[in-house]
Amino acid sequence: MASPRLETFCCPNRDAATDFVVTFQPVLFGALTLGSAAFSLVFAILQILPKRKGYRRLGQYPVPRPASSSRILLIISVCDILGCAGIIIRSSIWLGAPNVIEEISVANNTEVWPEVFCVGSAMWIQLFFSASFWWTFCYAVDVFLVVKTSAGISTIILYHMITWGLAALLCVEGVAMLYYPSISDCEQGLQHAVPHYVTTYAPMLLVLIVNPVFFNRTISAVTSLLKGRQGIYTENERRLANDIKMRFFKIMLVFFICWVPNIINESLLFYLEMQSDINNSSLRNIRNAALITWFIMGILNPMQAFLNTLAFHGWTGFHIDLSMQRRRELTWDSVSTSVPNTAGPNTVGGATLLYQSHVQDVKRSLLNNGQYQSDAASVLSEGSESSTIEIHISSELRDYEDIDADGESLGTSVRH
């Protein structure tokens, strides 16, 4: 699980609250976190692998390249999987070599490897889950920009710089302040540890508070675009808007379920830290609540990897396709844009695009106000309530040769 308490535990002179939760039933806790992380990792990988069922060749039409929003969803899953891998390694070592924990607790211990493993595994887990938080925030920003703006800008490189840069910077800065002046003799005091906890929970709180705002504004923008296309709001367009709303709701629901227990647990432990004696009988209920939320965190934090893939793609099934031909067909361009910048005609007369597994976007270059319809379709095409979504794009062109002058009119319908 991802908790700054596990980094604090690496200090031999750690605070009493941290020592209380980390040393309570460590074997049971390690087994629960190991099982949850292993289950989540296996099924998350299964979810994002390419599948055979439901896949259709588009014949002469090329497979559309993914927008940055689709890439962000895949990167979030990869970050979650790497975080789960760190939890599995750490829990396995703690269960298989319990003397590691004992040596960490010994002050002035000459053996450095237990402390190196403790700090290294904790930083690995924090880095990738923190990166997952930043990428989730960037996803909310990106889908809003895709729908709200018509100007095309390449943003995926900027997102990489923001997410990995901030995740690494905050992780290193927090750990450096926590282990000052040395890991074997960490400075005492609640004020000293506060910056480390702030750097851990800041991106989490950012997603909890800001993402719902962006998602709500995106839904409003999509609804306005769908109503403004032909001046009417049909059942198909209402279903499209509802699918987008449900998908955003699932993403936030998974995040709340997996990470709100961390905030509750941290609040309880901070309250215990401020007490002169955490073993006082009057604090019994607080201690029990802290232990309960601690074990809930150990189970739910790793489950984000699998639950996120369900929120992104739905259940994609077991029919994995690892053939070379399939991989060539799904090769993605190295550079992607949220919205194409070039204004050019769409040469596809009509096609049915099936989105599954590696979720793909319809990226079409349209003229002038035709750009907005493509944006709305792209948001939905990244995933939905079911494992596959067919978006039918039919062309109303009267004169194929005069498309450069006259533009193109598209109608979109969704079916499950």
Sequence and secondary structure as in RCSB ss.txt:
>XXXX:A:sequence
MASPRLETFCCPNRDAATDFVVTFQPVLFGALTLGSAAFSLVFAILQILPKRKGYRRLGQYPVPRPASSSRILLI
ISVCDILGCAGIIIRSSIWLGAPNVIEEISVANNTEVWPEVFCVGSAMWIQLFFSASFWWTFCYAVDVFLVVKTS
AGISTIILYHMITWGLAALLCVEGVAMLYYPSISDCEQGLQHAVPHYVTTYAPMLLVLIVNPVFFNRTISAVTSL
LKGRQGIYTENERRLANDIKMRFFKIMLVFFICWVPNIINESLLFYLEMQSDINNSSLRNIRNAALITWFIMGIL
NPMQAFLNTLAFHGWTGFHIDLSMQRRRELTWDSVSTSVPNTAGPNTVGGATLLYQSHVQDVKRSLLNNGQYQSD
AASVLSEGSESSTIEIHISSELRDYEDIDADGESLGTSVRH
>XXXX:A:secstr
   HHHHHTTSTT  HHHHHHHTSSHHHHHHHHHHHHHHHHHHHHHHHS BSTT    TTS      HHHHHHHH
HHHHHHHHHHHHHHHHHHHHH THHHHHHTSTT S  HHHHHHHHHHHHHHHHHHHHHHHHHHHHHHHHHHHH  
S    HHHHHHHHHHHHHHHHHHHHHHHT EETTEE  SHHHHHHHHHHHHHHHHHHHHHHHHHHHHHHHHHHHH
HHHHHS   HHHHHHHHHHHHHHHHHHHHHHHHHHHHHHHHHHHHHHHTSS TT GGGHHHHHHHHHHHHHHHHH
HHHHHHHHHHHHH    S B   HHHHHHT   S   SS  S       EEEEEE SS         GGGHHHHH
HHHHHHT  SSS EEEEEEE  S GGGHHHH   EEEEEE 
